[in-house]
Amino acid sequence: FDCDTTVGPFRLTDRMEITEWKPGRAMGVRHQGVVGGDGRFTLKGIRGGRTRFAWEERLHFPLWCGGPVGALLARPVLTRIWRSNLAGLKSRVERDEPPRTTSRRARRSRRP
């Protein structure tokens, strides 16, 4: 599927593929775009009826984006963005808020 992504002032579309699916436990994803990579989301029950959500991501920067050096320089910025994204997700999940859509394409795909 195509996923509209915003990183700071940059807007791009990533082509994503689900590589693992374990309902209620894990989802793996591979994405191709300006920066490619693999990620994995996991859920694990913990004490008090709570759930631990973990997100791992390995990105591959092309040489024209600085390759490994570009990845090293982008790491602090991307870490801050992802922490903010995860805090927003946590807040929405705890409020039982439905997911937001930001593109017309996504809104159209949700129509009956």
Legacy VTK file of the C-alpha trace (Angstrom):
# vtk DataFile Version 3.0
C-alpha trace
ASCII
DATASET POLYDATA
POINTS 112 float
0.000 0.000 0.000
1.049 3.609 -0.415
1.433 5.651 2.773
1.606 9.455 2.801
4.374 10.432 5.234
5.470 13.771 6.645
8.901 14.260 8.208
9.321 17.885 9.252
8.786 20.003 6.130
9.085 16.996 3.786
6.057 15.148 2.429
6.531 11.903 0.579
4.817 8.648 -0.243
6.267 5.355 0.971
5.353 2.065 -0.670
4.796 -0.357 2.224
4.507 -4.113 2.413
3.349 -6.104 5.437
6.007 -8.782 6.004
4.702 -10.314 9.234
1.243 -10.560 10.748
0.537 -12.161 14.112
-2.862 -10.813 15.260
-2.645 -9.182 18.675
1.127 -9.784 18.828
3.218 -8.422 15.948
3.278 -6.723 12.571
6.318 -6.387 10.334
6.560 -3.805 7.580
9.010 -3.043 4.779
8.917 0.361 3.175
10.446 1.745 0.036
10.691 5.404 -0.715
13.368 8.072 -0.504
14.569 6.200 2.587
13.802 2.484 2.792
13.831 0.093 5.677
12.184 -2.549 7.794
10.161 -2.120 10.943
8.296 -4.205 13.465
5.523 -3.368 15.911
4.922 -5.719 18.842
2.323 -5.942 21.598
2.951 -7.733 24.891
0.654 -8.052 27.887
2.148 -6.724 31.126
0.965 -6.470 34.737
-2.194 -4.603 35.563
-3.967 -5.555 32.329
-1.772 -3.148 30.381
-0.036 -3.653 27.047
3.521 -2.782 26.064
3.802 -1.506 22.493
7.275 -1.603 20.928
8.415 -0.189 17.604
11.731 -1.137 16.013
12.910 0.390 12.752
16.013 -0.010 10.588
16.412 2.596 7.881
18.627 2.539 4.814
19.603 5.938 3.426
20.667 6.099 -0.241
24.094 7.504 -1.018
22.610 10.750 -2.364
21.059 11.256 1.129
24.426 10.690 2.781
24.215 6.899 3.186
25.310 5.771 6.656
26.518 9.295 7.546
23.123 10.742 6.590
21.451 8.093 8.756
23.686 9.019 11.704
22.902 12.723 11.322
19.153 12.092 10.928
18.930 9.786 13.939
18.353 12.430 16.672
15.720 14.225 14.594
13.903 11.018 13.651
14.076 9.770 17.256
12.369 12.954 18.459
9.698 12.680 15.737
9.009 9.011 16.497
8.778 9.624 20.245
6.251 12.348 19.570
4.311 10.057 17.203
4.263 7.274 19.791
3.072 9.669 22.520
0.241 10.786 20.223
-0.670 7.180 19.445
-0.656 6.303 23.159
-2.942 9.223 23.906
-5.413 8.256 21.165
-5.431 4.585 22.169
-6.024 5.430 25.821
-8.943 7.708 24.808
-10.211 4.993 22.422
-10.114 7.587 19.623
-10.462 6.355 16.023
-7.437 6.798 13.728
-7.096 10.108 11.887
-6.781 10.292 8.135
-4.994 13.213 6.575
-5.267 12.596 2.877
-8.251 12.646 0.554
-7.080 9.294 -0.805
-7.256 7.753 2.685
-10.663 9.329 3.378
-12.038 8.033 0.062
-10.842 4.506 0.825
-12.829 4.466 4.098
-16.180 5.256 2.437
-18.678 2.347 2.281
LINES 1 113
112 0 1 2 3 4 5 6 7 8 9 10 11 12 13 14 15 16 17 18 19 20 21 22 23 24 25 26 27 28 29 30 31 32 33 34 35 36 37 38 39 40 41 42 43 44 45 46 47 48 49 50 51 52 53 54 55 56 57 58 59 60 61 62 63 64 65 66 67 68 69 70 71 72 73 74 75 76 77 78 79 80 81 82 83 84 85 86 87 88 89 90 91 92 93 94 95 96 97 98 99 100 101 102 103 104 105 106 107 108 109 110 111
